[in-house]
Amino acid sequence: MLQGKIVSLRAIEISDLEQLRIWRNNEVFRKYFREYREISQEAQLSWYQDIVAPQKEVLMFAIIDNDSKNLLGACGLCYIDWLRRSADLSIYIGHDGLYLDDKFSINSAQILIKYAFEELGLHRIWAEVYSHDIKKQNFFNTLGFNLDGRFRESHWSEGKWIDSLFYSLLAHEKDR
């Protein structure tokens, strides 16, 4: 378990899957995720068994409130490229329909960033954010990520094409 000031990150357990699936299927959240379709129970279990449990290129964590011990959401490092020492940072807070919030999401990301750079020895963490997701753009700016570039009209959402924005943080930048 990775401990933070207000949250802890632990391995996702089978008992977490249904709640995570419900949050991922929330229409408000789903428009910000790469997976735009509703996820079935079978697909969720398959994701866990085939991708999360083996922990090769994906390290996913349940976000737990230190006070209440409640499941709040999920975060992780995806598309880990061990040769190039890079990974995609993924995060959402599902509890109370928050999606992201200043308190829980920032602390979760700080724990994950520290783990990625100091424990795993990664060099670069990146994230893809859609242009209509202002909240996540602000989130990555707050964490000190740089906007690296834009793929114009790369994602279809809510009946229109939107841009993908790519952010990154390098290991030597994490403390600035």
ABEGO torsion letter per residue (X at the ends): XBBBAABBBBBBBAAAAAAAAAAAABAAAAAABABABBBBAAAAAAAAAAAAAAGAABBBBBBBBAAAGBBAEBBEBBGBBAAAGBBBBBBBBABGGAGBBAAAAAAAAAAAAAAAAAAAGBABBBBBBBAABAAAAAAAAAAGBBBAEBBBGABBBGGBBBBBBBBBBBAAAAAX
